[in-house]
Amino acid sequence: MNQYFDYAASTPESPEVSELMNPWHAEIFANPSSVHPEGLKASKAIQLAREIIAEKIGAFPSEIIFTSGASESNNMAIKGIAFKNIEKKGHIITSSIEHKCIINTCIYLQSIGFDVTYLTPDNDGVISVKSVLNAIKDNTILISIHHVNNELGTIQNIRDIGSIGFERNIPFHTDAAQSFCKLDIDVDDFNLDMLSLSGHKIYAPKGIGALYVRNAREVGLIPLIHGGGQELGLRGGTSPTPLIVGLGAAVENFPESKCPQHFEFEEKIKDYNFIRNGNSPAVSTIWNITFSTDEEAKRFTNEQPWLISQGSACNAMANTPSHVLTAIGLEEAQARRTYRISLPPYHITC
Ligand SMILES: Cc1ncc(COP(=O)(O)O)c(C=O)c1O
């Protein structure tokens, strides 16, 4: 059977998660906003998941807003701040190697009058803290820099970037889709005002995620989905109890250590000649590698029929070198012999 090594694109739902979700589909199915006992059971289960997620990042439960995933959370964070400033517009700092859901949100905001700076990384895929500092303008309304890059695995220095935002009173958002549960995060330590996370990167189901919003009640974020007042009025729609329970269960059951697949991979990859991109530092579960020659890349794909990505899943459809590989200076020919191998995620202690 082909070995699946594309965990940065998506993880399977773990058996523990499925089991804990089960009763919430058809047995206890009431609307969690209903005030009868069945509704209250569901709303209690949601509150428990909220507490688990908040605790994981040092936040208050009231600061966790459930969404459909990191794309929605990222849209909500960036558009939420932009729409709050719709009259006077303003300037947003991000990077050229964010996930497409951030880049395309920013391109949209530019089309309606916002000013956006896309910081370029160095050849290792690192956004320098100095470049963030230098990009600040009098009208900067938001800094959004991801934590772990989904194509390279590079870890950004979000603690120091957070300090810059804090000292200048500029909200700081991070896309933590690839780091939540995998690396330790403390929203106070990192001076984070918003953080996006996704369930299907941590063995929870697809279609669930969350946005952490510091002082969510007071911050005046403009919702993307207006509705019946759910999620503090910041995200309308009936709360999906099974998915939310699954997200909480995934956080509680997140693996603490490597599994045999990691050792098998580490042994096999030694046979090939390649350069690892963005390894400075990077998470040990994402390897972005450029083979030395086309022949070496061919030998690898023939010998190891692993399910991996050439670029990220989203770029793979475009069949062009990804914006991330281009940003770190890879030529098209190098990009074509570059692969992302992503191993089962676990909690990494750096
Ligand atoms: C860094 C990053 N941000 C955002 C996303 C989008 O997440 P979701 O699929 O939950 O919308 C992904 C998923 O590929 C990602 O890796």
The ligand as an SDF file (V2000), in Angstrom:
LIG
                    3D

 16 16  0  0  0  0  0  0  0  0999 V2000
   -1.0310   27.4500    7.0000 C   0  0  0  0  0  0  0  0  0  0  0  0
   -2.4350   27.1200    6.5720 C   0  0  0  0  0  0  0  0  0  0  0  0
   -3.3770   28.0480    6.6780 N   0  0  0  0  0  0  0  0  0  0  0  0
   -4.6470   27.8110    6.3250 C   0  0  0  0  0  0  0  0  0  0  0  0
   -5.0310   26.5910    5.8280 C   0  0  0  0  0  0  0  0  0  0  0  0
   -6.4780   26.3580    5.4610 C   0  0  0  0  0  0  0  0  0  0  0  0
   -7.0610   25.5510    6.4390 O   0  0  0  0  0  0  0  0  0  0  0  0
   -8.5250   24.9440    6.2720 P   0  0  0  0  0  0  0  0  0  0  0  0
   -8.4040   23.8170    5.3230 O   0  0  0  0  0  0  0  0  0  0  0  0
   -8.9060   24.5140    7.6670 O   0  0  0  0  0  0  0  0  0  0  0  0
   -9.4090   26.0200    5.7810 O   0  0  0  0  0  0  0  0  0  0  0  0
   -4.0860   25.5790    5.6950 C   0  0  0  0  0  0  0  0  0  0  0  0
   -4.4420   24.2760    5.0990 C   0  0  0  0  0  0  0  0  0  0  0  0
   -3.8650   23.8010    4.1670 O   0  0  0  0  0  0  0  0  0  0  0  0
   -2.7380   25.8510    6.0790 C   0  0  0  0  0  0  0  0  0  0  0  0
   -1.7930   24.9160    5.9650 O   0  0  0  0  0  0  0  0  0  0  0  0
  1  2  1  0
  2  3  1  0
  2 15  2  0
  3  4  2  0
  4  5  1  0
  5  6  1  0
  5 12  2  0
  6  7  1  0
  7  8  1  0
  8  9  2  0
  8 10  1  0
  8 11  1  0
 12 13  1  0
 12 15  1  0
 13 14  2  0
 15 16  1  0
M  END
$$$$
